[in-house]
Amino acid sequence: MTTIRPAKITKVLPDSIAAEIGFEVGDAIAAINGTQPRDLIDYKFLCADEFLELEVLDASGKTHYIEIEKDYDEDLGLEFETALFDGLIQCNNRCPFCFIDQQPPGKRSSLYFKDDDYRLSFLYGSYLTLTNLPEREWQRIEQMRLSPLYVSVHATEPDIRIRLLKNQRAGQILQQLRWFQKRRLQIHAQVVVCPGINDGQHLEQTLRDLASFYTGEVPTVASVAVVPVGLTRFRPQEDELISVTPEKAQEVIAQVQSLTREFRQKFGSNVAWLADEWFLIAGAELPSESDYEEYPQIDNGVGSIRLFIKQFEMAAAELLPAKISPQRKLTWVVGNAVEKAFKPILQSLNSVVGLDVNMQALSSDYWGQSISVTGLITGHDLLLKLQGQDLGDGILLPNVMLKHGELLFLDDMTVAEVEQKLNTKILPVAGVEELIKTCISNSVSI
């Protein structure tokens, strides 16, 4: 049986109930109304009540019992070390395209965790395969209405999915989708296309099967993302995988767009969307903004470039001055996959008199990729490509290259190390407003 640990508090929000009571960072919640919360889902569910009795351990290990009366559903104002208090549900698949198996050894341990946890799927939109769930977890999904979940489908034909996941239980996907349908619960699906395995007629079968669940007031399959397989030089050589070529990308784009036109006519929605990477690999124009509907797969790289450009245009109209003083020169580092798409943004920034932004669109030598998305650029790549260059007053660094909440690249190099070796200030930026404000900061806008 998995041990449930007390939920360790890492932040107490100001002006909250918890702050008023005197909770401190380092305290831990052991039980709520006599129940140990397994995870953040339990915590939120248990804390919805108007009357709470909390069993709390302080930093010294002393137990306190605290009674709280509050409005129903009012939040206590606490954040925790982790969303799971009883440990991660590990993945038991051996997918050859799994990014975790395509990394070099010896890096930080968190890079090698293979999770297949429905709770992280519900809370944060991470993808799971449904192959690891015992009956009690299926019951919990139903009882707590944990919907939508995000499911890596890859193929609906049992033999193809078993081949991809290397797991006999993987062949049950259509039965599992019918389980969700019967209970009016939803999923968002993804299909990672591996040329020669689940492409061509298999991809068409998968998308038609998934679209058949886009029915009723609550479609069981709310959306599908079609994503190209990503390979690195560290992957096992016997994995039978083939990189996506520009020609293959063009083929998949034509195939999926033909199907989505059909789906749009039948269902009033595309149902399935191609990840931006397909268009970048193919050297093709991105779809129009309206094609993405409500951006249901934005976190899977579907429409993220279009949305970024739109958000930039809106922010630039409000924030970007005609002229700045003193003059400012910056280097903007991105993955070379987005170089063409981001040129209008670069032109807009450089239209400001006194601002000189030079885009450095890099491929990743570290991963052995000739075309790279921004999030996979490492400290190693920056040092390899930028040493000895005039980088101006600093490097604009999209924070998708860094570990969440830390100044650490995927190769375990720190921002401080790279700054020192390049002898240049690194300026991490998150989103368009921060990009613009960092470009014009330390200047007098005119």
HELIX and SHEET records of a PDB file:
HELIX    1   1 ILE A   17  ILE A   21  1                                   5    
HELIX    2   2 LEU A   40  LEU A   46  1                                   7    
HELIX    3   3 PHE A   99  GLN A  102  5                                   4    
HELIX    4   4 SER A  109  TYR A  112  5                                   4    
HELIX    5   5 TYR A  118  TYR A  124  1                                   7    
HELIX    6   6 GLU A  135  GLN A  143  1                                   9    
HELIX    7   7 PRO A  158  LEU A  165  1                                   8    
HELIX    8   8 GLN A  168  GLN A  172  5                                   5    
HELIX    9   9 ILE A  173  LYS A  182  1                                  10    
HELIX   10  10 GLY A  200  ALA A  211  1                                  12    
HELIX   11  11 PRO A  246  PHE A  267  1                                  22    
HELIX   12  12 ASP A  276  ALA A  282  1                                   7    
HELIX   13  13 GLU A  289  TYR A  292  5                                   4    
HELIX   14  14 ILE A  298  ASN A  300  5                                   3    
HELIX   15  15 SER A  304  LEU A  319  1                                  16    
HELIX   16  16 ASN A  336  VAL A  338  5                                   3    
HELIX   17  17 LYS A  343  ASN A  350  1                                   8    
HELIX   18  18 THR A  374  LEU A  376  5                                   3    
HELIX   19  19 GLY A  379  LEU A  386  1                                   8    
HELIX   20  20 ASN A  399  MET A  401  5                                   3    
HELIX   21  21 VAL A  415  LEU A  422  1                                   8    
HELIX   22  22 GLY A  431  ILE A  440  1                                  10    
SHEET    1   A 5 THR A  63  GLU A  69  0                                        
SHEET    2   A 5 PHE A  51  LEU A  57 -1                                        
SHEET    3   A 5 ALA A  28  ILE A  32 -1                                        
SHEET    4   A 5 ALA A   7  VAL A  12 -1                                        
SHEET    5   A 5 LEU A  78  PHE A  80 -1                                        
SHEET    1   B 4 LEU A 149  SER A 152  0                                        
SHEET    2   B 4 ILE A 187  VAL A 193  1                                        
SHEET    3   B 4 VAL A 221  PRO A 228  1                                        
SHEET    4   B 4 ALA A 272  LEU A 274  1                                        
SHEET    1   C 4 VAL A 353  LEU A 362  0                                        
SHEET    2   C 4 LYS A 323  GLY A 335  1                                        
SHEET    3   C 4 ILE A 395  PRO A 398  1                                        
SHEET    4   C 4 ILE A 426  VAL A 429  1                                        
SHEET    1   D 3 VAL A 353  LEU A 362  0                                        
SHEET    2   D 3 LYS A 323  GLY A 335  1                                        
SHEET    3   D 3 VAL A 444  SER A 445 -1                                        
END                                                                             
